[in-house]
Amino acid sequence: MKRDPVPVVVQQHEQEAIALRNTRSFLVRAPHVKLNQLRRLDDRLAAHLDGLDVAGEYGSKLAADALESPGPGEIFTATVRAIEERNAVGLEKTLALAQALPDSQAGLVSAFGWVSTSSLRGITKALLEAPDAFRRQIGLAACAAHGVDPAASVAAALKDADAALRARALRVVAALGRVDLLADCVDATADADAHCAFEAARAGALLGDRRGTVSALRSMALVSGPRRPHALALALKLLDPAEVHAVLKSVSQNPAAVRLLIRGIGVSGDPHYVPWLIQQMNSPKLARIAGESFSLITGVDVARQNFERTLAESPEAGPSDDPDDDDIAMDEDHGLPWPDSEKITAWWQASGHRFVAGTRYFMGEPPSLAHCLAVLKEGYQRQRIAAAEWRCVLQPGMPLFNTAAPAWRQQRWLGITATAVEA
């Protein structure tokens, strides 16, 4: 017997789906979240989306009505409903809104990554063949999210006049391990658009070029800009120890870049810098990020191994309640433990002999495919992101593991990968 939906229940499903999607955008990059924790959130999000599905037309109408105040969560929820209902009008509406509101585009892309591959049958093809560059960009993003090669479409997009489409195509080339397009990536490092030039250098480096693209990343790592941290993190994985030291020394010349320096030291993996990192743990502003970099080198879990210190007073994490405070940004170290420098010093004195200065370590071991796979299974999200990149550095042409995919899909991929390794 079909029953009418209960409005208050369906409204809760809609509101929770939006809120959980927005929370998820933080958790997939969080320093304190593991895959099993992401799975718990994803299961909750899936349950609320199922609630909207069961509510039928009423659930879809609620999701569409929320677009009166479109943000990433609202765009995500409405797009998922439109895709799963094969609602062409509804999907066109979310596409148009996202195109007009760049800040909401992440919600659109994540919706295409959330739904099943079968739900996109015909939809992605139409997007890839659309005359509009934005729709082709979304089509490429959808393919990459599901590990599907868009074949000639991505090669054509690399030559397009639209810079945003070229940049997306370069990301897709890197994500899919398209080594046949390596030469195009190397050429694109000279792109006049800064974002395209960065994506080209990143793609080329992950696909195996160790000359022009690495040099480009090194240059980008030394110049202020929004892509500097990402360029530095990849360049430090590729440069030899002497060049790594030179880059870090250059970054250290600017006291304002101390956080970038600490992150860079963690990526470098050189235990030579561990004593300096431990010193930074005495600074309230730098302690947690220094602890994270220490863990990235040594593999020590500060919280789990009880190397945290007790704070007399909990610091503010995120925006304050002061209406006159214009700073509304979240604390970028939120979720990281507060390391106890004395406990960590004692551990280093007892265990530091296992680490050789000048040797690159990642989570306690020299980087290897097997070790990176273990980190992808058990590490925190920031560590997992680094592990995915390391795998491509170690074996160019390997697809970049998508650490932002729905957790059950990631677990399935990891199971397949583990089986292949054992075989």
KOLVEX-753397 format. One record per residue (C-alpha): x, y, z; residue in one letter. Coordinates in steps of 0.5 Angstrom, whole numbers, padded with zeros to 4 digits, always signed. Layout:
N
XYZA...
END
This chain:
423
+0000+0000+0000M+0003+0007-0002K+0003+0012+0003R+0003+0019+0003D+0010+0022+0005P+0010+0025+0012V+0013+0033+0011P+0017+0034+0017V+0021+0027+0016V+0022+0029+0009V+0024+0036+0011Q+0029+0033+0016Q+0032+0028+0010H+0033+0034+0006E+0036+0039+0011Q+0041+0033+0014E+0043+0031+0007A+0045+0038+0005I+0049+0039+0012A+0052+0032+0012L+0055+0034+0005R+0058+0040+0007N+0061+0037+0013T+0064+0032+0008R+0067+0037+0004S+0071+0038+0010F+0072+0031+0013L+0075+0029+0006V+0081+0033+0007R+0081+0033+0015A+0088+0031+0019P+0084+0027+0024H+0079+0023+0020V+0080+0015+0017K+0076+0012+0012L+0072+0008+0017N+0070+0015+0020Q+0068+0017+0013L+0064+0011+0012R+0060+0012+0018R+0058+0019+0015L+0057+0017+0008D+0052+0012+0010D+0048+0017+0014R+0048+0022+0008L+0046+0016+0004A+0040+0014+0008A+0038+0021+0008H+0038+0021+0000L+0034+0015+0000D+0029+0018+0005G+0028+0023-0001L+0028+0018-0006D+0023+0014-0002V+0019+0021-0002A+0018+0021-0009G+0016+0027-0012E+0015+0031-0006Y+0022+0029-0004G+0025+0032-0011S+0021+0038-0010K+0024+0040-0003L+0031+0039-0006A+0029+0043-0012A+0026+0049-0007D+0032+0049-0003A+0036+0052-0009L+0033+0059-0008E+0039+0059-0003S+0044+0055-0007P+0050+0053-0004G+0054+0047-0005P+0050+0042-0001G+0044+0045-0004E+0047+0044-0011I+0049+0037-0009F+0042+0034-0006T+0038+0037-0012A+0043+0034-0017T+0043+0027-0014V+0036+0027-0015R+0036+0030-0022A+0041+0025-0024I+0037+0019-0021E+0030+0021-0023E+0033+0022-0030R+0030+0029-0029N+0033+0033-0035A+0030+0040-0033V+0032+0039-0026G+0039+0037-0028L+0040+0043-0033E+0037+0048-0027K+0043+0045-0023T+0048+0046-0028L+0046+0053-0030A+0046+0055-0023L+0053+0052-0021A+0056+0055-0028Q+0053+0062-0025A+0056+0061-0018L+0063+0058-0018P+0063+0057-0011D+0057+0052-0011S+0061+0048-0017Q+0064+0043-0012A+0057+0041-0010G+0055+0039-0017L+0062+0036-0018V+0061+0032-0012S+0054+0030-0014A+0057+0027-0020F+0062+0023-0016G+0057+0020-0011W+0052+0017-0016V+0053+0010-0019S+0056+0009-0026T+0050+0006-0028S+0046+0013-0026S+0050+0017-0031L+0049+0013-0037R+0047+0017-0043G+0048+0023-0038I+0056+0024-0039T+0056+0023-0046K+0051+0028-0047A+0055+0033-0043L+0062+0031-0046L+0059+0033-0053E+0056+0039-0051A+0058+0046-0055P+0058+0049-0048D+0065+0048-0045A+0063+0048-0038F+0058+0042-0039R+0064+0039-0042R+0068+0040-0036Q+0063+0037-0032I+0063+0031-0036G+0070+0030-0036L+0070+0031-0028A+0064+0025-0028A+0069+0021-0032C+0075+0022-0027A+0071+0021-0021A+0069+0014-0023H+0075+0012-0026G+0072+0012-0033V+0077+0014-0039D+0073+0019-0044P+0078+0018-0049A+0079+0023-0055A+0074+0028-0051S+0080+0029-0046V+0085+0030-0051A+0081+0035-0055A+0079+0039-0048A+0087+0040-0047L+0087+0044-0054K+0080+0048-0052D+0080+0056-0052A+0077+0055-0045D+0082+0056-0040A+0078+0052-0034A+0076+0046-0039L+0084+0046-0040R+0085+0046-0033A+0080+0040-0032R+0082+0036-0037A+0089+0036-0034L+0087+0034-0028R+0083+0028-0031V+0089+0026-0035V+0093+0026-0028A+0087+0022-0025A+0087+0017-0030L+0094+0016-0031G+0094+0018-0039R+0101+0017-0040V+0100+0018-0048D+0098+0025-0046L+0105+0026-0043L+0108+0031-0048A+0101+0035-0048D+0102+0036-0041C+0109+0038-0041V+0108+0043-0047D+0102+0046-0043A+0107+0048-0037T+0108+0054-0042A+0100+0056-0041D+0099+0063-0040A+0093+0061-0035D+0097+0060-0028A+0092+0055-0026H+0093+0051-0033C+0100+0052-0032A+0100+0049-0025F+0095+0043-0027E+0100+0041-0033A+0106+0041-0028A+0103+0037-0023R+0100+0032-0029A+0107+0031-0032G+0110+0030-0026A+0105+0025-0024L+0106+0021-0031L+0113+0021-0030G+0117+0027-0033D+0122+0029-0029R+0125+0035-0032R+0121+0041-0035G+0115+0039-0030T+0119+0038-0024V+0123+0045-0025S+0116+0048-0026A+0113+0046-0020L+0120+0048-0016R+0119+0055-0019S+0112+0055-0017M+0114+0053-0010A+0118+0059-0009L+0113+0064-0011V+0107+0066-0007S+0100+0064-0009G+0094+0060-0008P+0098+0054-0011R+0104+0054-0008R+0103+0049-0002P+0101+0044-0007H+0107+0045-0012A+0111+0045-0006L+0108+0038-0003A+0109+0035-0010L+0116+0038-0012A+0119+0036-0005L+0117+0028-0007K+0121+0029-0013L+0127+0033-0012L+0134+0030-0010D+0136+0031-0002P+0140+0037-0004A+0135+0040-0008E+0130+0039-0003V+0134+0042+0003H+0135+0048-0002A+0128+0049-0003V+0127+0049+0004L+0132+0053+0006K+0129+0058+0001S+0122+0058+0004V+0125+0059+0011S+0128+0066+0009Q+0121+0069+0010N+0119+0068+0017P+0111+0069+0015A+0112+0062+0011A+0114+0058+0017V+0107+0054+0017R+0109+0052+0010L+0116+0051+0012L+0113+0046+0017I+0109+0042+0012R+0114+0042+0007G+0119+0039+0012I+0114+0033+0013G+0113+0032+0006V+0121+0032+0005S+0121+0026+0010G+0128+0027+0012D+0129+0026+0020P+0135+0031+0020H+0129+0036+0021Y+0126+0032+0027V+0129+0036+0033P+0127+0042+0030W+0120+0040+0029L+0120+0038+0036I+0122+0045+0038Q+0116+0048+0034Q+0112+0044+0039M+0113+0049+0044N+0109+0054+0040S+0102+0054+0041P+0101+0057+0034K+0105+0051+0031L+0105+0045+0036A+0099+0042+0032R+0102+0042+0025I+0109+0041+0027A+0106+0034+0031G+0103+0033+0024E+0109+0033+0020S+0113+0029+0025F+0108+0024+0024S+0108+0024+0017L+0116+0023+0017I+0116+0018+0023T+0109+0014+0023G+0108+0016+0030V+0100+0017+0032D+0101+0022+0037V+0094+0021+0040A+0094+0014+0039R+0101+0013+0043Q+0099+0018+0048N+0104+0023+0046F+0099+0029+0047E+0099+0034+0053R+0094+0037+0057T+0092+0044+0056L+0090+0048+0062A+0085+0052+0057E+0082+0049+0051S+0084+0054+0045P+0079+0057+0040E+0078+0052+0034A+0074+0056+0029G+0070+0063+0029P+0069+0066+0035S+0062+0068+0038D+0064+0076+0038D+0060+0079+0033P+0065+0084+0032D+0070+0079+0030D+0071+0079+0022D+0075+0072+0022D+0070+0067+0020I+0075+0062+0018A+0076+0055+0021M+0082+0053+0025D+0086+0050+0020E+0089+0045+0025D+0082+0043+0028H+0082+0036+0029G+0090+0035+0030L+0092+0033+0037P+0097+0037+0042W+0104+0034+0042P+0107+0033+0048D+0114+0036+0046S+0118+0032+0053E+0114+0025+0051K+0116+0026+0044I+0123+0028+0045T+0124+0022+0050A+0121+0017+0044W+0126+0020+0039W+0132+0019+0044Q+0130+0012+0044A+0128+0011+0037S+0131+0016+0033G+0137+0011+0031H+0132+0008+0026R+0132+0014+0022F+0138+0016+0017V+0138+0023+0016A+0138+0025+0009G+0134+0019+0007T+0126+0020+0005R+0121+0017+0010Y+0113+0017+0009F+0109+0015+0015M+0115+0011+0018G+0118+0008+0012E+0121+0009+0006P+0116+0010+0001P+0114+0004-0003S+0107+0002-0007L+0106-0003-0001A+0107+0002+0004H+0102+0007+0001C+0097+0002+0000L+0097+0001+0007A+0096+0008+0009V+0091+0009+0004L+0087+0003+0008K+0089+0006+0015E+0091+0013+0015G+0088+0019+0016Y+0085+0023+0010Q+0091+0028+0009R+0096+0022+0010Q+0092+0018+0005R+0092+0024+0000I+0099+0024+0000A+0100+0016+0000A+0095+0017-0007A+0100+0022-0010E+0106+0018-0008W+0104+0012-0011R+0104+0016-0018C+0111+0018-0016V+0113+0011-0015L+0109+0008-0021Q+0108+0013-0026P+0102+0012-0030G+0098+0009-0024M+0091+0012-0024P+0091+0017-0018L+0087+0014-0012F+0081+0018-0011N+0081+0019-0003T+0074+0023-0004A+0070+0018-0007A+0064+0015-0003P+0067+0011+0002A+0064+0004+0000W+0067+0005-0007R+0074+0007-0004Q+0073+0000+0000Q+0071-0004-0006R+0077-0001-0010W+0082-0002-0004L+0080-0009-0004G+0081-0010-0011I+0088-0007-0011T+0090-0012-0005A+0087-0018-0009T+0091-0016-0015A+0098-0015-0011V+0097-0021-0007E+0096-0025-0014A
END
